[in-house]
């Protein structure tokens, strides 16, 4: 996936810059105090905290964007297939998505010495855990049973690859040199498609993976085309821009939205049909902040505005101050997720059309947003209406050698969005 398109975008997402800036936001934020907070499993309104559960291990309550984080290594989470899973160090814990009941907790075995968890993705019947670092030569993907936590199989993966589909029976893995569907029972490949250099950008949408590929000398230069590979059977289609002859797509694959793809080229964005390669539209001096499948909308930073654009027609459907982009980590139904920092933190939803806060939660001190650049895991996973946040209910003194206070009561909070 997804190598970052711009250093600014990566920094904004990875560092979790979550404060909206500007007078246009402040009135809406203040009005969120009128939103009625709700806590408990019977809640049905956005902003409700359905459940909180304690997290094991040693955590810190860091000020600023980081929030509640492990004292060593990183933390990763995902929800889907009825469960919420959290991984840190070499330990994975799974909870029931609806109630927060702990299902299992396992320590990974057989992984290279010194390696840690670098990603968690939840699928129907399976949890995929990426591990790397230490004596590992790259990334390995461990497939666990969602029911019991038992290890089903471990596969070699690309550094920015891993499982893009998994079940108790099979797992589709983006590896160093191929996309492969494996049998978890035998470890044998059911189908495989070579993909060239591991650093190439990819996106998963529905039952397809889209990969940008250079067709030419060294398989890394020459014409840029788009390869669409079915996750069901490996069937492949090569898509070229319509009417470009031997030319190729410009720039880097940035998003796939409801059958259309966007490429970032120079300081602009160009949109094409993902099946035919037909050119749809272009916008100079703009870049993709986030795309929302199912709504046909892509959000572009353009000048002083963040504009929501219909991906098929280029029609502008919403406008907001570009400063809002600093909190746009995830969006559903034109409502973007935002967080307030530090001990009085809250999660809240900002409506990009009305430019007002639509909902907010009760206090979530030192909130931490889990990140997976693939879009297949993290705080907000595809197909789930939960947002998972790490919070700190009780702060203690700073441990020896640390400038940040210890979190004596780290918790996982499930927020309905």
N, C-alpha and C positions, 0 to 999 in steps of 0.2 A: 504494500500500500504505500503507501502513501508517504512518500517523502514529502516533507513540508514544502509548500509552494513558495512561501515567503518567510524570512526570519521573523518578521513582525507578527505574522499570524501564529507561528509556532510559539513564540514567546508569550503571546497573549493567552493562548489556550493552556500551555504547559505550566505557566506560572499562576494561572487562575486569577487573572485580574478581573474582579467582579464588582467594582463600584461603578455605577452609572454616573456620568458627569454632565453637568449642564442644567440650566434653569428649567429647560423644557421637561426634564424628568422629575424635578423636585416636587411640583404640585401633585403629580400622580403618585409619587412615593408616599407622600404624606397622607393621601386619601386611603392608602391601603390599611391604615389603622382602623377603618370602618369595617374591614372584612372580618367576619366572625371566624375565630380559630376553632378547630376541632381536633380532638385527639382520640384515637381508638379505632378498632376494627370495623365499627358500624359507620364510620364517616364515609361520605361519598363526594364531598366537594373538594375542588382543587385547593391545595395548600394544607390539607389535613395531614397530620402525622399519624400514620396507621399504627406503627409500632417502633420501639427502640429496643435494641439488644446489646448486651455488653460485648466488647471485643477483647480478645486475649492478646498478650504480649505487652511490650513496653512502648508507650506512645508519648509524644510531646504535644503541648498546646502552643503552637507557633503563632506569632502575631502576623498580621498582613494576610496575603493571599493564600498561604500554605494551609493554615488552620491545624486541625488535628491530624498528625502524621506519625508513623512509626519512628522510633528513635534510631533504627537502623533499617537499611534497604527502603523499598517503596511499598505502597499499598495499592491494590487493584481490586475492582469489583465489577459485577455484572448481574443483571437479572434477566430471566427468560425461562420458558418451559416450566413455570410454576415455582422456581426457586430463585433465591438471591445468594450469590457466592462472593466471598471476600478472601483474597490471598495476600499474605505478607510473609517475608522471609522465605520459609519452605513449608508453610502451613496454610491449608485451605479449609474454610468453614462454610457450610451451606445451611440456609434457613428456608423455611417455607415462605414463599412470596406473599401469601395472603395473611398469615398470622405471625410470622417471625419466629415460629418454633424452630429450634436448632435441629437439623436432621443428622448431621455428622461433622466431624472435624478430623482431618488426616494430615499427617506429615509426609511429604513426598519422599520416596525412596528411590535409589538407583539413579539419581541425577548426578552430574559431575560435581566433584567437591568444590565448595565455595560458591556455587551458583544460587541465585535467588529467583523468586517469581517476578516476571516482567510483564505479565498480562493475564487477565481472566476473561473468558467469554462463556456465556451460558446458552445452551441450546436445549431442544426438547430431548430429555433423557440423558444428556451428557454435559459435562463441564470441561472446557479446554483450558489448560493452564500452561502458559509459556514460561520457560525458565532459561536463564542465561547468566553470563558472568562467571567468575571463578575460573575453573579449568575447562569450562565449556568452550568449544571452538566456534559456536554460533548459538542459535536458539533451538531448543528442543520443545516439543509440544506434547504435554502429558494429557491423555484423555481419561477422564474419570466418570464413573457411573453417577448420574445425578441422584439416583435412589440411595446408594450406599456409600459413595465415595471411593469405591474400589477402583484401582487402576486397570484400565482396559488395554492400553497400548501407549507407547511413546514413539514419536516420529521426529525426524530431523526437519527443521523449518528454516525459512529465510529470516534474517534478523528483524525485518519489518513484515513478516508473513505470519505463519501459524494457521490455526484452524479457521476456516470460513464457513464450515458447515460440519455438524457432528451429530451422531446419535449413538446408541449402544452398539449398533451394527457396523457403521462406517464413519469415516472422517475424511473430509476434503481439506488438504493441507497445501498452503503456498510454501513450497520448499525453495532451496537455493537455486534450482535450475528447472523446476517444473511445478505445475499444479497437478496434484495426484489425489485420486479417491482411493482410500485404502479400506480393506476389510479389517476390522478390529480383532476379529477372531484369529486370523492368520497373519496379518501384517502385509499381505500381498496387495499389489496394486490392481484395482478393478479397471481403472483407466488413468492415463497420464498424458499431459500436454506440456511440452517444453516451453519455457517462457523467456529464456535468455537471461540477461543480467538480473541479479536478485534485487537491485535497487530500483527497477522499473516501477512506476506508479500503477496501482490497481484500485478498483472500487467494486464492491459487491452490491447488487441491487436485485432483489427478488431471487430468482433461480439462476442468475448469471453473475459471472465475474468479468469485469471489463479491464483489459490490460493494455497500456500503451506499449507499442513495440516498434523498434527501428528495423526496417527491412533493408539491409545493405551490407557492405563490408563489415565484418566483425559482429554482425547482429546487434550493433549498438549505434550505427550511424546510417544515414540515408533517409528514406521516406518514413515518416511517422504514420503508422496505421493503428487501428483499434482492433483488438482481438476480443471477441465475445465468446466465452466458453460456458456451456451449460453445466451447472453443478449436478444435474441428474445423470447425465450420460457422457459428458465430455465433448459433446458435439461443438464444433468450433466454426465461427464465421469471422472472416476478416472484413472490416469495414473501412472504406476509404472515403475521403470527402468527395461528394458528388461533383462531377465536372472539373476536377482538379488534375486529371490526367495522371502524370507520374508524381504530382505533388502530394503532400501529406498534411495531416493536421498540424496546426501551429502550436507551439508551446507545450504545456503540461496538462494532463487530464486532472481537472479540479473537482468535478462532481458528475453524478448521474441522477437525473430527476425524471421519473415517470416516462422513461423511454427516450429521453434526450440527454446529451452529454455536453459539458462545458469545458473548454480549454482556456487556460491562462497563457496569454502570449504577450511578452513585453509588459506594457502597462494597461492591457485591455483584456476583455473576455469575449470569446466567440462560442456560439451555441450551434449544435448539429443534432440531427436525428441519429439515434444510436444504432438503428437498423439499416438505414439507407445511406447515411452520411450526408444527407441533404443539409446545406447551410441554412440556418434559421435567422440569426441576427448577431450583431456584435455591438459592444459598448467599449469605447476607448476610455482610458484613465479610470478603470474600475477593476475590482478584484472580488472574488467570491469569499464571503464570510461564512455562510451556511446555506445548506439546501434542505428543503422540506419535501420529501416524497409523499405522495398522496394528496398534496395541495398544489402541485405544479408550480411551486414557488422557489426561487433562488434569491438570496439576500446578498446584495452587492454594496460594497463601500465605494461611493462615487462622489468625489468632491467633499462637501460638508454634510452629505446625507447618506443614510443607509436605506437603500430602496429595495422593496420587495418586487420582483419581476416575474410575471408569468413566463415560465421557461419556454413555452411553445410559441408565444406571440410577441414577447418583449414588452407587453403592456405592464405599466407600473401599477401595482395594486396597493402599495403602502409606502410611506416615507417616514423616516425618523431621523433624529440627529445622529451623525456618524459616531459620536461618543458612545452611543448605545452599543456599538459593536464590541466594546471591551467586555461586555457581560453576556454576549450571545454565544453560549456554549451549546445550546440545544434549543430547539423550537418545535412547537406542535400547535397547529391551529392558529398561527400568527402570534402565539404567546411565547416569549423567550424566557428562559430561566435566568434569574439573577440571584446573587448572594450578598448579604452584608457580612462584614468581617468581624473577627475578634469575639470578645466575651458576650456581646449583645447581638450576635449574628442571627439573621433570619434568612430563609429562602423565600423568593417571591417571583411572580410571573408578570412580565411587562408586555402589554398588548402593543404590538408594533403598528397597528392601524389606528388605534385611538390615542396612542402615546401616553397611556396611563397604566398604573399597576392594577392588574386584574385580581390577584390574590396574594396572600402572604401567609407564612406560618407563624406559630408561636416561636419562642426563643430556641435557637439551635446554636449554642455557643461554640466558637471556633470551628465553623463548618469547613469541611474539606470535600472538594469535588473530585471524584475519581476520573482519570483520563485514560482513554485508549484511542490513539489516533486512527485506528481502523474504522471506528464507528460501529463496531460489532460488540463493544463492551464499554465499561465505564459507568458513570453515575446514571446515565439515561441510555438504556439499551433498546434496540429496535423491537417493536412488538410489545413493549411493556409500558404501563402508565405510571410506574414507580420511578422515583428519583432516589438513589441511595447516597447518603452523605455520612461521613464520619464526623462525630462531634465529641466534645469533652464536657462531661457533667460535673467534674470536680478537678480542680487544678492544685498541684502541689509545688514544692520547691524545685528549682532547677537541679538536675542531677550533676554529679561531678563531671567537669569538662564540657558542659553545655551552657549556653547562654539563654536557652528557652526553658520554661517551666515544664515539669513532668505533668502528664495527664494521668491522674489517679483513677479516673473512671471513663475510659474511652467507650463510645457507643456507636452503633450503626443505626441510623434513622432512615425509615422508609416513608417518603413524602409522596402523596398522591398529586399528580400534576395533570 
